[in-house]
Structures are given as C-alpha cells and as structure tokens.
Amino acid sequence: MFVSNGTIDRVMIWCTQHKGHMAHERGWALKALGEMVELCFASGATTEQIATTISAEIDKADQDAPAVPVHEDMREEVADVLVNLIVYCRLNSIDPERAVLSKLPVIEARQWEPDADGVLRRPDRINT
C-alpha cells in the first residue's frame, strides 16, 4: 500500500479539524498541482520545463475534457498521478509513508483556513 489507512486517517483528522472540505472538485486538484510544481522545482526542473509540460497538458485537456467533471475520469487521473508518484518515490528511494509521517508534525503545527473551495491554506496564502 502507498500509505497505511492509519496515516490516511491522521491526514483526514487534520483536514476535518481545520474545516477542510470539498466545495468543488477543482480545489484540491489545483492544490495538488501546486504541490507538484514545488516537487518539480525540488527535483531540478526549470520554470521553462514546468511551463512547457503544463501547457502541453492544458492543450491536451482542452481537446478531451468534458464540460462537467466526470467521477470516473477523476478516478483514472488520480490513478495516473499515484502511479507516477509511486515510480518517482521508488526511483528516488523515498518511502511515501515515512515522508508523510515526517511532514505531518510540520503541517499540524501550522495555522490553516479553508478557502472558497474548502481547500486548506495557510492564512497568509489564502488567495494564492
């Protein structure tokens, strides 16, 4: 398993305690995109490489995406993201469980507020 149910429960308790929720599907997906951009920079990608990759994905999605979110499509895209994260972690000798457990105390110590989409953000970054 990628991370244990206990770790997932701990993350969801943190989310619930800070009133995180799902007002729109896009909110948490966009938050994840922001975190992926940070991962790209941490991995040595340039701004140009990141922008080119995102632009290509936008062009592809503009042709394929339905006007209304489709749950099955979201499930398939989550699978794509997780498969790539699993490969990334394995090739970089990162244990996802340990990574989450070591970051949770940092996350739990911060102040959080839900934005209009229900996504938890640090108060000084609520509009980003």
Backbone as CSV, one residue per row, in Angstrom:
resi,resn,N_x,N_y,N_z,CA_x,CA_y,CA_z,C_x,C_y,C_z
1,MET,0.835,-1.174,0.000,0.000,0.000,0.000,0.886,1.246,0.000
2,PHE,0.430,2.293,-0.646,1.165,3.556,-0.772,1.400,4.179,0.605
3,VAL,0.323,4.385,1.347,0.396,4.780,2.752,-0.684,4.009,3.498
4,SER,-0.479,3.794,4.777,-1.404,2.977,5.548,-2.715,3.720,5.812
5,ASN,-3.737,2.941,6.139,-5.022,3.540,6.499,-4.890,4.435,7.726
6,GLY,-4.011,4.068,8.650,-3.791,4.894,9.832,-3.254,6.275,9.470
7,THR,-2.342,6.318,8.510,-1.794,7.602,8.070,-2.853,8.404,7.325
8,ILE,-3.626,7.731,6.490,-4.720,8.413,5.783,-5.700,8.989,6.800
9,ASP,-6.046,8.206,7.832,-6.950,8.692,8.877,-6.373,9.927,9.565
10,ARG,-5.083,9.916,9.848,-4.449,11.055,10.528,-4.519,12.307,9.645
11,VAL,-4.278,12.153,8.352,-4.377,13.285,7.423,-5.807,13.818,7.395
12,MET,-6.776,12.915,7.336,-8.174,13.351,7.264,-8.651,13.980,8.587
13,ILE,-8.114,13.535,9.722,-8.424,14.181,11.001,-7.903,15.620,10.972
14,TRP,-6.657,15.805,10.510,-6.102,17.157,10.366,-7.015,18.012,9.476
15,CYS,-7.425,17.463,8.360,-8.282,18.182,7.417,-9.604,18.578,8.075
16,THR,-10.229,17.653,8.739,-11.516,17.894,9.384,-11.395,18.901,10.525
17,GLN,-10.342,18.782,11.314,-10.148,19.698,12.436,-10.043,21.158,11.976
18,HIS,-9.547,21.343,10.762,-9.369,22.701,10.229,-10.488,23.085,9.262
19,LYS,-11.535,22.275,9.241,-12.739,22.542,8.440,-12.493,22.466,6.936
20,GLY,-11.523,21.650,6.544,-11.321,21.403,5.125,-12.480,20.575,4.591
21,HIS,-12.888,20.843,3.378,-13.990,20.106,2.775,-13.888,20.206,1.248
22,MET,-14.895,19.714,0.554,-14.890,19.714,-0.903,-16.069,20.527,-1.401
23,ALA,-15.860,21.826,-1.616,-16.914,22.658,-2.199,-16.968,22.439,-3.709
24,HIS,-15.800,22.233,-4.309,-15.682,21.967,-5.741,-14.530,20.981,-5.940
25,GLU,-14.684,20.074,-6.875,-13.646,19.078,-7.145,-12.317,19.736,-7.500
26,ARG,-12.386,20.874,-8.180,-11.178,21.522,-8.690,-10.237,21.991,-7.589
27,GLY,-10.786,22.346,-6.418,-9.977,22.966,-5.378,-8.786,22.139,-4.937
28,TRP,-9.056,20.915,-4.497,-7.958,20.064,-4.020,-7.073,19.613,-5.174
29,ALA,-7.633,19.478,-6.380,-6.810,19.121,-7.541,-5.818,20.246,-7.849
30,LEU,-6.287,21.492,-7.775,-5.388,22.622,-8.017,-4.341,22.739,-6.918
31,LYS,-4.723,22.442,-5.681,-3.758,22.435,-4.581,-2.677,21.387,-4.843
32,ALA,-3.096,20.201,-5.300,-2.139,19.136,-5.621,-1.212,19.559,-6.764
33,LEU,-1.770,20.265,-7.756,-0.937,20.765,-8.857,0.140,21.698,-8.325
34,GLY,-0.238,22.579,-7.415,0.752,23.479,-6.818,1.851,22.715,-6.105
35,GLU,1.483,21.675,-5.379,2.485,20.854,-4.693,3.368,20.114,-5.694
36,MET,2.769,19.678,-6.811,3.561,19.004,-7.854,4.565,19.965,-8.487
37,VAL,4.166,21.224,-8.668,5.097,22.226,-9.195,6.278,22.378,-8.233
38,GLU,5.993,22.439,-6.921,7.075,22.523,-5.941,7.983,21.298,-6.013
39,LEU,7.394,20.111,-6.208,8.191,18.889,-6.351,9.074,18.972,-7.594
40,CYS,8.540,19.501,-8.678,9.333,19.653,-9.907,10.544,20.548,-9.661
41,PHE,10.329,21.686,-9.003,11.454,22.576,-8.688,12.459,21.876,-7.776
42,ALA,11.966,21.168,-6.754,12.855,20.461,-5.827,13.661,19.383,-6.549
43,SER,13.128,18.897,-7.669,13.803,17.849,-8.441,14.718,18.410,-9.514
44,GLY,14.805,19.723,-9.601,15.730,20.339,-10.548,15.123,20.801,-11.858
45,ALA,13.816,20.701,-11.998,13.177,21.169,-13.226,13.234,22.693,-13.285
46,THR,13.324,23.205,-14.497,13.351,24.651,-14.684,11.929,25.184,-14.852
47,THR,11.784,26.482,-14.691,10.496,27.126,-14.911,10.006,26.830,-16.323
48,GLU,10.895,26.895,-17.286,10.523,26.628,-18.683,10.036,25.190,-18.867
49,GLN,10.715,24.232,-18.266,10.289,22.832,-18.381,8.917,22.623,-17.752
50,ILE,8.711,23.221,-16.604,7.420,23.081,-15.926,6.315,23.731,-16.751
51,ALA,6.556,24.945,-17.223,5.552,25.664,-18.013,5.234,24.930,-19.307
52,THR,6.240,24.375,-19.958,6.028,23.623,-21.196,5.175,22.383,-20.943
53,THR,5.470,21.670,-19.861,4.715,20.466,-19.518,3.268,20.809,-19.183
54,ILE,3.066,21.838,-18.365,1.705,22.236,-18.005,0.938,22.710,-19.230
55,SER,1.586,23.476,-20.087,0.939,23.970,-21.305,0.501,22.815,-22.200
56,ALA,1.357,21.814,-22.360,1.015,20.649,-23.188,-0.180,19.896,-22.598
57,GLU,-0.218,19.760,-21.276,-1.338,19.084,-20.628,-2.631,19.880,-20.792
58,ILE,-2.532,21.203,-20.715,-3.708,22.045,-20.919,-4.224,21.892,-22.339
59,ASP,-3.317,21.909,-23.311,-3.725,21.739,-24.714,-4.425,20.402,-24.926
60,LYS,-3.877,19.336,-24.346,-4.474,18.006,-24.465,-5.845,17.967,-23.790
61,ALA,-5.939,18.538,-22.596,-7.193,18.510,-21.850,-8.270,19.348,-22.519
62,ASP,-7.881,20.460,-23.143,-8.859,21.297,-23.840,-9.577,20.509,-24.935
63,GLN,-8.890,19.556,-25.516,-9.483,18.746,-26.584,-10.311,17.593,-26.029
64,ASP,-9.930,17.075,-24.856,-10.532,15.846,-24.336,-11.498,16.029,-23.168
65,ALA,-11.355,17.108,-22.415,-12.079,17.226,-21.143,-13.559,17.499,-21.347
66,PRO,-14.399,16.831,-20.542,-15.836,17.135,-20.573,-16.110,18.484,-19.908
67,ALA,-17.231,19.079,-20.225,-17.588,20.377,-19.656,-17.896,20.275,-18.162
68,VAL,-18.369,19.110,-17.734,-18.723,18.874,-16.334,-17.824,17.756,-15.812
69,PRO,-17.315,17.875,-14.562,-16.469,16.808,-14.029,-17.167,15.446,-14.068
70,VAL,-16.420,14.430,-14.443,-16.923,13.059,-14.504,-16.130,12.238,-13.488
71,HIS,-16.852,11.642,-12.533,-16.195,10.939,-11.426,-15.241,9.848,-11.926
72,GLU,-15.643,9.091,-12.929,-14.770,8.024,-13.440,-13.497,8.600,-14.049
73,ASP,-13.595,9.740,-14.748,-12.406,10.393,-15.293,-11.480,10.843,-14.168
74,MET,-12.067,11.393,-13.103,-11.256,11.832,-11.963,-10.522,10.644,-11.349
75,ARG,-11.211,9.526,-11.211,-10.600,8.321,-10.644,-9.408,7.874,-11.503
76,GLU,-9.568,7.893,-12.812,-8.473,7.497,-13.708,-7.297,8.460,-13.603
77,GLU,-7.572,9.752,-13.484,-6.490,10.736,-13.372,-5.771,10.617,-12.037
78,VAL,-6.522,10.337,-10.961,-5.884,10.096,-9.666,-4.952,8.889,-9.780
79,ALA,-5.403,7.852,-10.470,-4.549,6.670,-10.663,-3.269,7.056,-11.404
80,ASP,-3.381,7.868,-12.447,-2.191,8.313,-13.178,-1.221,9.063,-12.263
81,VAL,-1.761,9.960,-11.445,-0.919,10.730,-10.526,-0.226,9.796,-9.538
82,LEU,-0.990,8.873,-8.948,-0.408,7.962,-7.957,0.632,7.026,-8.568
83,VAL,0.370,6.520,-9.765,1.346,5.651,-10.433,2.662,6.406,-10.619
84,ASN,2.570,7.643,-11.089,3.792,8.423,-11.300,4.496,8.747,-9.993
85,LEU,3.733,9.019,-8.928,4.356,9.270,-7.630,5.018,8.011,-7.064
86,ILE,4.390,6.874,-7.262,4.992,5.615,-6.811,6.325,5.384,-7.512
87,VAL,6.341,5.545,-8.828,7.591,5.368,-9.588,8.638,6.381,-9.116
88,TYR,8.226,7.648,-8.994,9.145,8.705,-8.545,9.750,8.345,-7.194
89,CYS,8.896,7.954,-6.252,9.375,7.592,-4.911,10.327,6.413,-4.957
90,ARG,9.964,5.387,-5.695,10.810,4.186,-5.753,12.172,4.511,-6.359
91,LEU,12.183,5.273,-7.459,13.447,5.595,-8.128,14.318,6.544,-7.304
92,ASN,13.704,7.268,-6.369,14.455,8.191,-5.520,14.587,7.692,-4.083
93,SER,14.292,6.422,-3.871,14.405,5.786,-2.551,13.658,6.565,-1.471
94,ILE,12.447,7.017,-1.815,11.592,7.727,-0.862,10.474,6.782,-0.440
95,ASP,10.342,6.578,0.856,9.247,5.792,1.404,8.080,6.761,1.617
96,PRO,7.002,6.649,0.839,5.896,7.609,0.958,5.314,7.684,2.365
97,GLU,5.205,6.549,3.020,4.666,6.526,4.386,5.542,7.350,5.324
98,ARG,6.833,7.118,5.271,7.753,7.861,6.136,7.763,9.349,5.787
99,ALA,7.677,9.653,4.489,7.668,11.060,4.067,6.454,11.782,4.638
100,VAL,5.285,11.160,4.553,4.059,11.779,5.082,4.160,11.909,6.601
101,LEU,4.579,10.842,7.266,4.657,10.870,8.733,5.666,11.893,9.237
102,SER,6.750,12.126,8.482,7.726,13.126,8.932,7.242,14.547,8.648
103,LYS,6.390,14.731,7.644,5.875,16.070,7.314,4.653,16.442,8.149
104,LEU,3.875,15.470,8.592,2.637,15.764,9.325,2.833,16.653,10.549
105,PRO,3.850,16.453,11.390,4.005,17.358,12.534,4.201,18.824,12.104
106,VAL,4.891,19.034,10.999,5.087,20.389,10.469,3.745,20.962,10.015
107,ILE,2.988,20.161,9.277,1.678,20.584,8.779,0.730,20.847,9.951
108,GLU,0.736,19.945,10.911,-0.179,20.065,12.054,0.135,21.284,12.924
109,ALA,1.384,21.726,12.935,1.777,22.864,13.758,1.405,24.209,13.118
110,ARG,1.096,24.219,11.849,0.763,25.463,11.147,-0.709,25.830,11.324
111,GLN,-0.988,27.094,11.078,-2.365,27.581,11.057,-2.938,27.344,9.658
112,TRP,-4.217,26.943,9.592,-4.866,26.657,8.318,-6.275,27.229,8.308
113,GLU,-6.709,27.652,7.127,-8.085,28.107,6.930,-8.564,27.570,5.589
114,PRO,-9.828,27.179,5.506,-10.354,26.736,4.208,-10.601,27.939,3.299
115,ASP,-10.272,27.778,2.015,-10.598,28.821,1.044,-12.018,28.590,0.531
116,ALA,-12.428,29.298,-0.497,-13.801,29.197,-1.006,-14.127,27.794,-1.525
117,ASP,-13.105,27.030,-1.937,-13.319,25.668,-2.424,-13.200,24.628,-1.315
118,GLY,-12.932,25.078,-0.078,-12.787,24.147,1.034,-11.379,23.616,1.200
119,VAL,-10.447,24.128,0.395,-9.055,23.678,0.443,-8.348,24.397,1.587
120,LEU,-7.611,23.660,2.389,-6.889,24.258,3.498,-5.648,24.967,2.987
121,ARG,-5.542,26.226,3.407,-4.398,27.040,3.029,-3.922,27.792,4.260
122,ARG,-2.641,28.158,4.262,-2.124,28.995,5.334,-2.738,30.383,5.171
123,PRO,-3.140,31.022,6.259,-3.860,32.299,6.156,-3.163,33.358,5.299
124,ASP,-1.829,33.376,5.315,-1.113,34.365,4.517,-1.084,34.004,3.026
125,ARG,-1.616,32.822,2.672,-1.634,32.365,1.272,-3.026,32.024,0.800
126,ILE,-4.041,32.525,1.445,-5.415,32.134,1.171,-5.859,32.505,-0.241
127,ASN,-5.319,33.530,-0.842,-5.728,33.954,-2.187,-4.803,33.459,-3.280
128,THR,-3.867,32.553,-2.966,-2.942,32.048,-3.991,-3.313,30.652,-4.400
